[in-house]
């Protein structure tokens, strides 16, 4: 099974369903719709859960907006810095 990593500070948000989106750069664009992944913490490689990729939407950095930030469960200002 393939895996994907997240910062450990996001674990609760992922498990609770508050974080429903992850924005990845081109180097992590190899995932596909329908793929089921084991999600691990980036820092210590502890398994969080399994996730399924429901959709993929390419987006340019300058097109990121409040909708993206909300799905990431991040403040909008954070993603613009």
C-alpha positions in Angstrom: 0.0 0.0 0.0 1.2 3.5 -0.9 1.7 6.1 1.8 1.4 9.8 2.2 2.8 11.9 5.1 1.4 14.9 7.0 2.9 17.0 9.8 2.0 15.5 13.1 0.3 18.7 14.2 -2.4 17.9 11.6 -3.2 14.4 12.9 -6.3 15.4 14.9 -7.7 17.4 12.1 -7.3 14.5 9.6 -8.8 12.0 11.9 -11.7 14.3 12.9 -12.5 15.1 9.2 -11.8 18.8 9.6 -9.0 18.6 7.1 -10.4 17.3 3.8 -7.8 18.6 1.4 -4.1 18.5 1.0 -2.2 20.7 -1.4 0.9 19.1 -2.7 3.6 20.4 -5.1 4.5 18.8 -8.4 7.0 16.4 -6.7 4.0 14.8 -5.0 1.6 14.7 -8.0 1.8 11.0 -8.5 -1.3 10.1 -6.6 -4.6 9.2 -8.4 -8.3 9.3 -7.8 -9.5 6.2 -6.0 -6.2 5.4 -4.5 -6.2 4.3 -0.9 -3.2 5.4 1.1 -1.8 4.9 4.6 -1.3 8.3 6.1 1.7 8.7 8.4 3.2 11.5 10.4 6.1 13.1 8.6 8.3 13.6 11.7 8.2 10.1 13.2 6.5 7.9 10.6 3.6 6.8 12.9 0.5 5.6 11.1 -2.5 8.0 11.4 -5.2 6.3 9.4 -6.1 5.3 5.8 -7.4 7.8 3.4 -8.9 7.6 -0.1 -8.3 10.2 -2.8 -11.7 11.2 -4.0 -10.7 13.9 -6.4 -7.7 15.8 -7.7 -7.8 19.4 -8.9 -4.7 21.1 -10.3 -4.4 24.6 -9.0 -1.8 27.3 -9.6 -0.3 28.9 -6.5 -1.7 32.4 -7.3 -5.2 30.8 -7.7 -5.3 29.5 -4.1 -8.2 31.1 -2.2 -10.3 30.9 1.0 -12.1 27.8 -0.2 -8.7 25.9 -0.4 -7.7 27.2 3.0 -10.9 26.2 4.6 -10.6 22.6 3.2 -7.1 22.5 4.5 -8.4 23.8 7.8 -5.9 26.6 7.6 -6.3 30.3 8.1 -6.3 32.0 4.6 -3.4 34.3 5.5 -1.2 31.3 6.3 -1.2 29.9 2.7 -0.4 33.2 1.2 2.9 33.7 3.0 
